[in-house]
Amino acid sequence: ARMQELPSEAFSLNKTTKLWLDGGHNEDAGKAISSTLKELKKDGSVAVILCMMKHKDPNTFVKQFVNNCDEIYATQLPNEPASLSSEELSSLLSEISHKKASDYKEALGQAKTSNPAHILITGSLYLAGHVLQDLENMGHNEL
């Protein structure tokens, strides 16, 4: 789950949209993600789907790459008590332009309406594990 490319078709995304997963959740990971997003933006717009745990600092993480993405979606990991709710995450990101979604799947649905070149799901290793489990449950065992 370090800038791992996922099969876009598993989430009914446009064939031209590349889907990425990164479990990064701290300042250093944010810096690494920023460098990658800067390169990805050369292909077109970039949407970031963000979910973070309560013991992490979303602002420190997001401020590293906010200038290298076009949209940010604040989400939560349902049924995970350690996850910030989308409302809590949204309030912590109040100075950064973003949208809210109830979970990463809803955020994917919202993001795909703008047809970005790239979508990155990030902010939590818990979330990364959840996404990978969902893909396996969908029959994508090659991951």
FINUTI-24124 format. One record per residue: residue in three letters; x, z, y of N, C-alpha, C, O in turn. Coordinates in steps of 0.001 Angstrom, whole numbers, plus 500000, padded with zeros to 6 digits. Layout:
<sites>
code / nx / nz / ny / cax / caz / cay / cx / cz / cy / ox / oz / oy
ala / X / Z / Y / X / Z / Y / X / Z / Y / X / Z / Y $
...
</sites>
This chain:
<sites>
code / nx / nz / ny / cax / caz / cay / cx / cz / cy / ox / oz / oy
ala / 500825 / 500000 / 498800 / 500000 / 500000 / 500000 / 500867 / 500000 / 501261 / 500579 / 500710 / 502224 $
arg / 501906 / 499213 / 501241 / 502715 / 498985 / 502454 / 502624 / 497512 / 502787 / 503302 / 496682 / 502182 $
met / 501774 / 497192 / 503762 / 501482 / 495810 / 504142 / 501286 / 494951 / 502896 / 501887 / 493888 / 502738 $
gln / 500431 / 495451 / 502032 / 500071 / 494766 / 500797 / 498934 / 493796 / 501089 / 497897 / 494187 / 501624 $
glu / 499132 / 492531 / 500736 / 498068 / 491562 / 500930 / 497052 / 491708 / 499800 / 497411 / 491799 / 498626 $
leu / 495777 / 491728 / 500182 / 494681 / 491878 / 499235 / 493902 / 490566 / 499147 / 493944 / 489759 / 500076 $
pro / 493197 / 490350 / 498045 / 492409 / 489117 / 497920 / 491191 / 489151 / 498851 / 490255 / 489918 / 498629 $
ser / 491211 / 488328 / 499876 / 490134 / 488295 / 500874 / 488780 / 488010 / 500252 / 487765 / 488554 / 500686 $
glu / 488763 / 487156 / 499232 / 487487 / 486767 / 498622 / 486775 / 487954 / 497973 / 485556 / 487922 / 497802 $
ala / 487509 / 488985 / 497617 / 486887 / 490168 / 497013 / 485912 / 490837 / 497982 / 484979 / 491518 / 497557 $
phe / 486129 / 490643 / 499277 / 485273 / 491245 / 500300 / 484487 / 490199 / 501069 / 484013 / 490449 / 502177 $
ser / 484355 / 489036 / 500474 / 483574 / 487934 / 501065 / 484050 / 487552 / 502458 / 483246 / 487248 / 503339 $
leu / 485366 / 487571 / 502649 / 485930 / 487159 / 503929 / 486160 / 485660 / 503934 / 486291 / 485040 / 502878 $
asn / 486209 / 485084 / 505115 / 486541 / 483682 / 505284 / 487897 / 483416 / 504639 / 488792 / 484257 / 504719 $
lys / 488059 / 482276 / 504013 / 489315 / 481947 / 503328 / 490511 / 481935 / 504269 / 491651 / 482093 / 503833 $
thr / 490252 / 481750 / 505551 / 491355 / 481709 / 506512 / 491762 / 483100 / 506990 / 492785 / 483248 / 507660 $
thr / 490971 / 484123 / 506653 / 491294 / 485493 / 507052 / 492128 / 486159 / 505967 / 491732 / 486202 / 504802 $
lys / 493285 / 486678 / 506361 / 494133 / 487415 / 505416 / 493844 / 488906 / 505567 / 493731 / 489428 / 506676 $
leu / 493730 / 489574 / 504424 / 493414 / 490999 / 504392 / 494646 / 491779 / 503942 / 495284 / 491441 / 502945 $
trp / 494966 / 492828 / 504697 / 496156 / 493638 / 504443 / 495767 / 495101 / 504288 / 494748 / 495549 / 504813 $
leu / 496602 / 495837 / 503554 / 496404 / 497277 / 503352 / 497729 / 497989 / 503565 / 498756 / 497596 / 503011 $
asp / 497694 / 499043 / 504377 / 498891 / 499852 / 504601 / 498473 / 501312 / 504695 / 497597 / 501660 / 505487 $
gly / 499094 / 502164 / 503892 / 498774 / 503588 / 503872 / 499419 / 504383 / 504990 / 499324 / 505610 / 505007 $
gly / 500074 / 503709 / 505927 / 500749 / 504389 / 507037 / 499808 / 505287 / 507815 / 498623 / 504987 / 507960 $
his / 500355 / 506418 / 508327 / 499513 / 507395 / 509013 / 500275 / 508248 / 510030 / 499736 / 509231 / 510539 $
asn / 501527 / 507879 / 510330 / 502291 / 508671 / 511300 / 502988 / 507748 / 512302 / 502868 / 506526 / 512214 $
glu / 503705 / 508330 / 513239 / 504324 / 507566 / 514318 / 505286 / 506496 / 513796 / 505244 / 505353 / 514251 $
asp / 506142 / 506852 / 512855 / 507102 / 505872 / 512320 / 506402 / 504717 / 511621 / 506798 / 503562 / 511775 $
ala / 505369 / 505026 / 510858 / 504597 / 503964 / 510203 / 503924 / 503086 / 511253 / 503860 / 501866 / 511101 $
gly / 503429 / 503702 / 512306 / 502809 / 502944 / 513398 / 503775 / 501963 / 514031 / 503391 / 500845 / 514375 $
lys / 505036 / 502375 / 514190 / 506052 / 501482 / 514742 / 506308 / 500308 / 513805 / 506421 / 499169 / 514257 $
ala / 506399 / 500573 / 512512 / 506618 / 499504 / 511534 / 505424 / 498548 / 511520 / 505601 / 497331 / 511471 $
ile / 504221 / 499096 / 511562 / 503016 / 498273 / 511594 / 502989 / 497420 / 512850 / 502586 / 496258 / 512800 $
ser / 503409 / 497978 / 513967 / 503430 / 497242 / 515225 / 504282 / 495987 / 515126 / 503873 / 494919 / 515581 $
ser / 505458 / 496108 / 514535 / 506338 / 494951 / 514375 / 505682 / 493867 / 513531 / 505770 / 492681 / 513848 $
thr / 505024 / 494284 / 512453 / 504352 / 493326 / 511577 / 503170 / 492683 / 512286 / 502984 / 491469 / 512193 $
leu / 502368 / 493474 / 512991 / 501214 / 492919 / 513696 / 501640 / 491916 / 514759 / 500960 / 490916 / 514987 $
lys / 502753 / 492186 / 515398 / 503265 / 491253 / 516413 / 503524 / 489882 / 515785 / 503221 / 488854 / 516391 $
glu / 504074 / 489866 / 514594 / 504317 / 488609 / 513872 / 502999 / 487975 / 513426 / 502820 / 486763 / 513548 $
leu / 502081 / 488789 / 512912 / 500803 / 488267 / 512439 / 499987 / 487645 / 513565 / 499273 / 486667 / 513344 $
lys / 500084 / 488201 / 514772 / 499330 / 487683 / 515914 / 499704 / 486250 / 516252 / 498945 / 485559 / 516932 $
lys / 500848 / 485798 / 515793 / 501236 / 484409 / 516038 / 500268 / 483442 / 515350 / 500152 / 482285 / 515755 $
asp / 499565 / 483924 / 514294 / 498586 / 483118 / 513564 / 497189 / 483195 / 514171 / 496338 / 482365 / 513851 $
gly / 496937 / 484159 / 515030 / 495608 / 484352 / 515606 / 495296 / 485825 / 515775 / 496193 / 486668 / 515756 $
ser / 494026 / 486125 / 515937 / 493621 / 487500 / 516248 / 493787 / 488438 / 515055 / 493784 / 488021 / 513896 $
val / 493933 / 489720 / 515385 / 494155 / 490768 / 514383 / 493161 / 491906 / 514619 / 493037 / 492423 / 515730 $
ala / 492459 / 492283 / 513551 / 491561 / 493441 / 513591 / 492165 / 494540 / 512731 / 492716 / 494268 / 511664 $
val / 492061 / 495779 / 513192 / 492575 / 496931 / 512456 / 491410 / 497859 / 512130 / 490644 / 498251 / 513009 $
ile / 491293 / 498201 / 510852 / 490300 / 499164 / 510393 / 491051 / 500461 / 510114 / 491970 / 500499 / 509296 $
leu / 490648 / 501514 / 510804 / 491398 / 502767 / 510803 / 490563 / 503915 / 510253 / 489407 / 504100 / 510633 $
cys / 491164 / 504675 / 509359 / 490595 / 505910 / 508834 / 491750 / 506899 / 508745 / 492828 / 506550 / 508265 $
met / 491536 / 508124 / 509201 / 492634 / 509102 / 509172 / 492138 / 510469 / 508709 / 490960 / 510806 / 508828 $
met / 493064 / 511225 / 508188 / 492765 / 512571 / 507724 / 492863 / 513557 / 508890 / 493520 / 513285 / 509895 $
lys / 492209 / 514688 / 508740 / 492112 / 515687 / 509804 / 493455 / 516259 / 510231 / 493594 / 516700 / 511372 $
his / 494434 / 516263 / 509358 / 495721 / 516864 / 509695 / 496707 / 515859 / 510304 / 497883 / 516180 / 510475 $
lys / 496242 / 514648 / 510632 / 497095 / 513623 / 511242 / 496694 / 513411 / 512698 / 495596 / 513782 / 513111 $
asp / 497601 / 512808 / 513472 / 497354 / 512556 / 514891 / 497087 / 511067 / 515106 / 498029 / 510277 / 515167 $
pro / 495824 / 510676 / 515222 / 495501 / 509266 / 515354 / 496084 / 508612 / 516606 / 496512 / 507459 / 516551 $
asn / 496108 / 509325 / 517726 / 496616 / 508716 / 518959 / 498088 / 508342 / 518844 / 498483 / 507251 / 519254 $
thr / 498895 / 509229 / 518297 / 500327 / 508939 / 518139 / 500520 / 507729 / 517238 / 501395 / 506901 / 517491 $
phe / 499712 / 507621 / 516191 / 499801 / 506501 / 515255 / 499355 / 505197 / 515924 / 500094 / 504213 / 515918 $
val / 498165 / 505189 / 516493 / 497574 / 503965 / 517041 / 498303 / 503467 / 518279 / 498412 / 502258 / 518484 $
lys / 498804 / 504376 / 519108 / 499497 / 503942 / 520330 / 500715 / 503079 / 520026 / 501179 / 502335 / 520890 $
gln / 501234 / 503173 / 518814 / 502404 / 502368 / 518442 / 502048 / 500889 / 518316 / 502894 / 500029 / 518559 $
phe / 500795 / 500581 / 517936 / 500450 / 499177 / 517671 / 499233 / 498656 / 518424 / 498855 / 497500 / 518237 $
val / 498617 / 499461 / 519257 / 497388 / 499052 / 519931 / 497557 / 497740 / 520707 / 496608 / 496961 / 520796 $
asn / 498715 / 497485 / 521258 / 498929 / 496260 / 522036 / 499134 / 495026 / 521165 / 499178 / 493907 / 521676 $
asn / 499258 / 495220 / 519873 / 499471 / 494094 / 518965 / 498252 / 493811 / 518078 / 498370 / 493166 / 517036 $
cys / 497087 / 494299 / 518502 / 495862 / 493976 / 517768 / 494748 / 493704 / 518771 / 494823 / 494104 / 519933 $
asp / 493721 / 493018 / 518299 / 492627 / 492617 / 519178 / 491405 / 493520 / 519068 / 490653 / 493675 / 520030 $
glu / 491210 / 494114 / 517898 / 490076 / 494999 / 517672 / 490516 / 496162 / 516797 / 491350 / 496004 / 515905 $
ile / 489944 / 497333 / 517062 / 490164 / 498512 / 516222 / 488800 / 499074 / 515850 / 487913 / 499203 / 516694 $
tyr / 488649 / 499403 / 514581 / 487421 / 500002 / 514074 / 487741 / 501400 / 513553 / 488570 / 501557 / 512657 $
ala / 487088 / 502408 / 514111 / 487248 / 503792 / 513671 / 486246 / 504062 / 512555 / 485037 / 503936 / 512754 $
thr / 486753 / 504434 / 511376 / 485891 / 504684 / 510226 / 486211 / 506039 / 509614 / 487042 / 506792 / 510122 $
gln / 485542 / 506326 / 508528 / 485791 / 507554 / 507785 / 485804 / 507234 / 506304 / 485367 / 506161 / 505886 $
leu / 486298 / 508153 / 505527 / 486283 / 508018 / 504077 / 485156 / 508915 / 503564 / 485312 / 510136 / 503515 $
pro / 484027 / 508323 / 503184 / 482895 / 509133 / 502727 / 483262 / 510016 / 501534 / 484088 / 509646 / 500699 $
asn / 482655 / 511146 / 501474 / 482840 / 512108 / 500373 / 484266 / 512638 / 500277 / 484693 / 513084 / 499212 $
glu / 485003 / 512594 / 501380 / 486363 / 513146 / 501423 / 486400 / 514174 / 502555 / 486466 / 513795 / 503724 $
pro / 486359 / 515471 / 502227 / 486319 / 516508 / 503257 / 487508 / 516493 / 504213 / 487384 / 516950 / 505349 $
ala / 488653 / 515979 / 503780 / 489831 / 515958 / 504643 / 489807 / 514819 / 505655 / 490634 / 514785 / 506567 $
ser / 488875 / 513893 / 505506 / 488783 / 512746 / 506402 / 488126 / 513127 / 507719 / 487143 / 513868 / 507747 $
leu / 488680 / 512613 / 508806 / 487982 / 512712 / 510077 / 486717 / 511868 / 509960 / 486748 / 510792 / 509362 $
ser / 485625 / 512332 / 510512 / 484422 / 511506 / 510541 / 484663 / 510377 / 511547 / 485550 / 510474 / 512396 $
ser / 483882 / 509328 / 511449 / 484053 / 508231 / 512407 / 483791 / 508724 / 513829 / 484402 / 508229 / 514776 $
glu / 482895 / 509689 / 513987 / 482626 / 510249 / 515315 / 483834 / 511044 / 515831 / 484218 / 510916 / 516994 $
glu / 484427 / 511865 / 514955 / 485613 / 512638 / 515356 / 486769 / 511702 / 515708 / 487438 / 511883 / 516725 $
leu / 486995 / 510705 / 514860 / 488080 / 509757 / 515110 / 487828 / 508998 / 516404 / 488746 / 508793 / 517197 $
ser / 486599 / 508587 / 516614 / 486246 / 507871 / 517829 / 486520 / 508716 / 519075 / 487048 / 508211 / 520066 $
ser / 486164 / 509993 / 519023 / 486401 / 510851 / 520200 / 487896 / 511061 / 520440 / 488329 / 511167 / 521587 $
leu / 488685 / 511120 / 519365 / 490137 / 511266 / 519520 / 490785 / 509992 / 520071 / 491864 / 510040 / 520661 $
leu / 490117 / 508861 / 519872 / 490627 / 507572 / 520361 / 489944 / 507155 / 521657 / 489925 / 505971 / 521994 $
ser / 489389 / 508105 / 522378 / 488554 / 507791 / 523545 / 489266 / 506936 / 524596 / 488606 / 506206 / 525336 $
glu / 490572 / 507011 / 524675 / 491307 / 506227 / 525672 / 491691 / 504836 / 525163 / 492262 / 504038 / 525906 $
ile / 491380 / 504549 / 523900 / 491724 / 503267 / 523289 / 490429 / 502538 / 522950 / 489544 / 503103 / 522307 $
ser / 490320 / 501295 / 523377 / 489123 / 500512 / 523100 / 488960 / 500313 / 521590 / 489883 / 499864 / 520911 $
his / 487778 / 500653 / 521075 / 487528 / 500548 / 519642 / 486024 / 500525 / 519372 / 485208 / 500761 / 520263 $
lys / 485686 / 500235 / 518120 / 484303 / 500266 / 517655 / 484228 / 501264 / 516516 / 485248 / 501619 / 515925 $
lys / 483011 / 501721 / 516205 / 482813 / 502689 / 515123 / 482118 / 502026 / 513944 / 481302 / 501120 / 514111 $
ala / 482458 / 502497 / 512744 / 481775 / 502071 / 511521 / 481722 / 503256 / 510572 / 482563 / 504152 / 510641 $
ser / 480740 / 503263 / 509692 / 480562 / 504407 / 508799 / 481620 / 504462 / 507699 / 481944 / 505543 / 507207 $
asp / 482161 / 503305 / 507308 / 483226 / 503259 / 506306 / 483962 / 501928 / 506427 / 483592 / 501088 / 507247 $
tyr / 484995 / 501732 / 505622 / 485800 / 500527 / 505770 / 485019 / 499263 / 505425 / 485304 / 498202 / 505981 $
lys / 484050 / 499347 / 504529 / 483268 / 498161 / 504161 / 482389 / 497715 / 505320 / 482274 / 496519 / 505587 $
glu / 481769 / 498664 / 506009 / 480975 / 498314 / 507189 / 481877 / 497714 / 508264 / 481509 / 496739 / 508919 $
ala / 483050 / 498297 / 508441 / 483995 / 497772 / 509434 / 484426 / 496351 / 509078 / 484551 / 495505 / 509963 $
leu / 484654 / 496080 / 507795 / 484985 / 494712 / 507370 / 483864 / 493750 / 507743 / 484119 / 492650 / 508233 $
gly / 482638 / 494162 / 507513 / 481492 / 493333 / 507869 / 481433 / 493051 / 509356 / 481139 / 491929 / 509769 $
gln / 481712 / 494062 / 510159 / 481715 / 493880 / 511613 / 482874 / 492979 / 512032 / 482706 / 492077 / 512853 $
ala / 484045 / 493232 / 511464 / 485243 / 492477 / 511854 / 485125 / 491003 / 511502 / 485565 / 490146 / 512269 $
lys / 484537 / 490697 / 510354 / 484520 / 489297 / 509938 / 483629 / 488431 / 510823 / 483744 / 487206 / 510786 $
thr / 482734 / 489040 / 511624 / 481904 / 488243 / 512531 / 482731 / 487580 / 513628 / 482326 / 486555 / 514176 $
ser / 483890 / 488159 / 513952 / 484761 / 487548 / 514967 / 485815 / 486639 / 514336 / 486647 / 486064 / 515038 $
asn / 485775 / 486511 / 513002 / 486652 / 485607 / 512255 / 488132 / 485762 / 512622 / 488773 / 484793 / 513029 $
pro / 488676 / 486973 / 512481 / 490094 / 487156 / 512806 / 490991 / 486473 / 511782 / 490585 / 486237 / 510644 $
ala / 492201 / 486162 / 512194 / 493186 / 485582 / 511275 / 493653 / 486632 / 510277 / 493968 / 486315 / 509130 $
his / 493695 / 487890 / 510726 / 494183 / 488989 / 509893 / 493333 / 490231 / 510108 / 492903 / 490520 / 511225 $
ile / 493096 / 490965 / 509018 / 492458 / 492280 / 509080 / 493371 / 493247 / 508337 / 493754 / 493001 / 507193 $
leu / 493713 / 494340 / 508995 / 494542 / 495387 / 508397 / 493710 / 496652 / 508228 / 493105 / 497139 / 509183 $
ile / 493684 / 497176 / 507017 / 493069 / 498481 / 506729 / 494209 / 499483 / 506648 / 495130 / 499309 / 505850 $
thr / 494158 / 500540 / 507472 / 495298 / 501459 / 507552 / 494887 / 502859 / 507986 / 493726 / 503111 / 508311 $
gly / 495865 / 503768 / 507983 / 495697 / 505115 / 508524 / 495712 / 506241 / 507520 / 495785 / 507410 / 507898 $
ser / 495642 / 505904 / 506226 / 495552 / 506974 / 505244 / 495904 / 506473 / 503851 / 495456 / 505407 / 503431 $
leu / 496699 / 507242 / 503151 / 496974 / 506929 / 501748 / 495724 / 507162 / 500901 / 495523 / 506483 / 499894 $
tyr / 494880 / 508122 / 501305 / 493611 / 508339 / 500611 / 492767 / 507067 / 500677 / 492220 / 506613 / 499672 $
leu / 492673 / 506501 / 501885 / 491905 / 505275 / 502079 / 492502 / 504141 / 501255 / 491771 / 503397 / 500601 $
ala / 493814 / 504004 / 501282 / 494473 / 502936 / 500512 / 494116 / 503059 / 499031 / 493793 / 502063 / 498384 $
gly / 494172 / 504260 / 498507 / 493819 / 504470 / 497112 / 492367 / 504117 / 496833 / 492047 / 503554 / 495786 $
his / 491495 / 504447 / 497768 / 490068 / 504152 / 497632 / 489834 / 502637 / 497612 / 489077 / 502135 / 496782 $
val / 490480 / 501921 / 498520 / 490346 / 500461 / 498591 / 490855 / 499826 / 497303 / 490202 / 498947 / 496740 $
leu / 492016 / 500267 / 496838 / 492581 / 499707 / 495607 / 491688 / 500010 / 494405 / 491541 / 499170 / 493518 $
gln / 491096 / 501195 / 494370 / 490166 / 501531 / 493292 / 488930 / 500636 / 493354 / 488454 / 500160 / 492323 $
asp / 488411 / 500408 / 494558 / 487260 / 499514 / 494710 / 487593 / 498111 / 494202 / 486770 / 497487 / 493531 $
leu / 488782 / 497614 / 494511 / 489171 / 496288 / 494047 / 489260 / 496232 / 492530 / 488839 / 495256 / 491908 $
glu / 489809 / 497283 / 491946 / 489895 / 497337 / 490485 / 488489 / 497345 / 489879 / 488234 / 496677 / 488877 $
asn / 487590 / 498099 / 490491 / 486205 / 498157 / 490004 / 485490 / 496814 / 490150 / 484533 / 496537 / 489428 $
met / 485956 / 495977 / 491090 / 485388 / 494649 / 491277 / 486002 / 493625 / 490328 / 485646 / 492447 / 490354 $
gly / 486925 / 494088 / 489493 / 487545 / 493180 / 488527 / 488827 / 492556 / 488987 / 489307 / 491608 / 488365 $
his / 489406 / 493061 / 490070 / 490697 / 492565 / 490559 / 491797 / 493466 / 490028 / 492349 / 494287 / 490761 $
asn / 492110 / 493308 / 488757 / 493097 / 494164 / 488099 / 494527 / 493708 / 488293 / 495460 / 494374 / 487844 $
glu / 494710 / 492556 / 488970 / 496067 / 492040 / 489143 / 496851 / 492793 / 490201 / 498032 / 492511 / 490400 $
leu / 496225 / 493749 / 490889 / 496903 / 494451 / 491985 / 497905 / 495446 / 491493 / 498556 / 496115 / 492295 $
</sites>
